[in-house]
Amino acid sequence: MILETERLILRPFMETDAMDLYNYAKDDRVGPIAGWPPHKSIAESREVINTIFSQAGVFAITLKEDDIAIGMIALILGKKSNFRITESEGEISYWLGVPFWGKGIMPEAIRIVVRYGFEDLRLINIWSGYYEGNAKSQIAQEKCGFRHHHIEEQSHNTFLNEVRRENISRLTRDEWTMANYGKVSF
């Protein structure tokens, strides 16, 4: 599956993305705030591509002009999600390399993945979370119509083996439909 916006192509990760992934994922401003440790080598980034990023619904975020992987966005469905959700719901997660922060790239990527989730996959809800202190993720979610739903006071992060406070947001298909088309779908 490939998704396209005005500036972006969201496509499956390839093993050849390992160097680009490492260049952005090694920055300690990126991973820890999103819940994973900075990458230590190109080999580690390649392993992440071949394991975690190889599942359905995971996309490399690339600019149309150069097709270099500058981040990741995923829409994980049902039981495969980090949340307790049904098979008709999805969880969106994402991160972006520091040089691309503040340029509207992430909201653009989130919007096309949300559209895919509601129109193509016919999901009823899409969930997302951000750890306490991650204002950039909070802002990106709010720009895309997600609303605060609840707080997980003791959310265990397996990648960092720590407990954090996580804010959980949700966007329903009806909310998205009203915002984009001015009517509720049935």
QUIDAPE-V510612 format. One record per residue. N is the residue number from 1. SS is DSSP state (~ for helix, > for strand, _ for the rest). PSI is psi as a letter, one per 30 degrees, with the letter a starting at -180 (NA if undefined). BURIAL is I if it has 16 or more other C-alpha atoms within 10 Angstrom, else O. Layout:
BEGIN
N:SS:PSI:BURIAL
N:SS:PSI:BURIAL
END
This chain:
BEGIN
1:_:k:O
2:_:k:O
3:>:k:I
4:>:k:I
5:_:a:O
6:_:e:O
7:_:f:O
8:>:l:I
9:>:k:I
10:>:j:I
11:>:l:I
12:_:k:I
13:_:k:I
14:_:l:O
15:~:e:O
16:~:f:O
17:~:f:I
18:~:e:I
19:~:e:I
20:~:e:I
21:~:e:I
22:~:e:I
23:~:e:I
24:~:e:I
25:~:f:I
26:_:f:I
27:_:k:I
28:_:f:O
29:_:f:O
30:_:d:I
31:~:e:I
32:~:e:O
33:~:f:I
34:~:f:I
35:_:g:I
36:_:l:I
37:_:l:I
38:_:k:I
39:_:k:I
40:_:f:O
41:_:l:I
42:~:e:I
43:~:e:O
44:~:e:O
45:~:e:I
46:~:e:I
47:~:e:O
48:~:e:I
49:~:e:I
50:~:f:O
51:_:d:O
52:~:e:O
53:~:g:I
54:~:f:I
55:_:l:O
56:_:k:O
57:_:f:I
58:>:k:I
59:>:k:I
60:>:k:I
61:>:k:I
62:>:l:I
63:>:k:I
64:_:e:O
65:_:f:O
66:_:f:O
67:_:g:O
68:_:k:I
69:>:j:I
70:>:f:I
71:>:a:I
72:>:k:I
73:>:k:I
74:>:k:I
75:>:j:I
76:>:k:I
77:>:k:I
78:~:b:I
79:~:f:O
80:~:f:O
81:_:l:I
82:_:f:I
83:_:l:I
84:_:j:O
85:_:l:I
86:_:l:O
87:_:f:O
88:_:g:O
89:>:l:I
90:>:l:I
91:>:k:I
92:>:k:I
93:>:l:I
94:>:l:I
95:>:l:I
96:>:k:I
97:_:k:I
98:~:e:O
99:~:f:O
100:~:g:O
101:_:k:O
102:_:g:O
103:_:g:O
104:_:g:O
105:~:e:I
106:~:e:I
107:~:e:I
108:~:e:I
109:~:e:I
110:~:e:I
111:~:e:I
112:~:e:I
113:~:e:I
114:~:e:I
115:~:e:I
116:~:e:O
117:~:e:I
118:~:e:I
119:~:e:O
120:~:e:O
121:_:f:O
122:_:h:O
123:_:l:I
124:_:f:I
125:>:k:I
126:>:k:I
127:>:l:I
128:>:l:I
129:>:l:I
130:>:k:I
131:>:l:I
132:_:k:O
133:_:f:O
134:_:i:O
135:~:e:O
136:~:e:O
137:~:e:I
138:~:e:I
139:~:e:O
140:~:e:I
141:~:e:I
142:~:e:I
143:~:f:I
144:_:g:I
145:_:f:I
146:_:k:I
147:>:k:I
148:>:k:I
149:>:e:O
150:>:l:O
151:>:k:I
152:>:j:O
153:>:e:O
154:>:i:O
155:>:j:O
156:>:k:O
157:>:j:O
158:_:e:O
159:_:e:O
160:_:f:O
161:_:h:O
162:>:l:O
163:>:k:O
164:>:l:O
165:>:k:O
166:>:k:I
167:>:k:I
168:>:k:I
169:>:l:I
170:>:k:I
171:>:k:I
172:>:l:I
173:~:e:I
174:~:e:I
175:~:e:I
176:~:e:I
177:~:e:I
178:~:e:O
179:~:e:O
180:~:f:O
181:~:f:O
182:_:g:O
183:_:l:O
184:_:k:O
185:_:k:O
186:_:NA:O
END
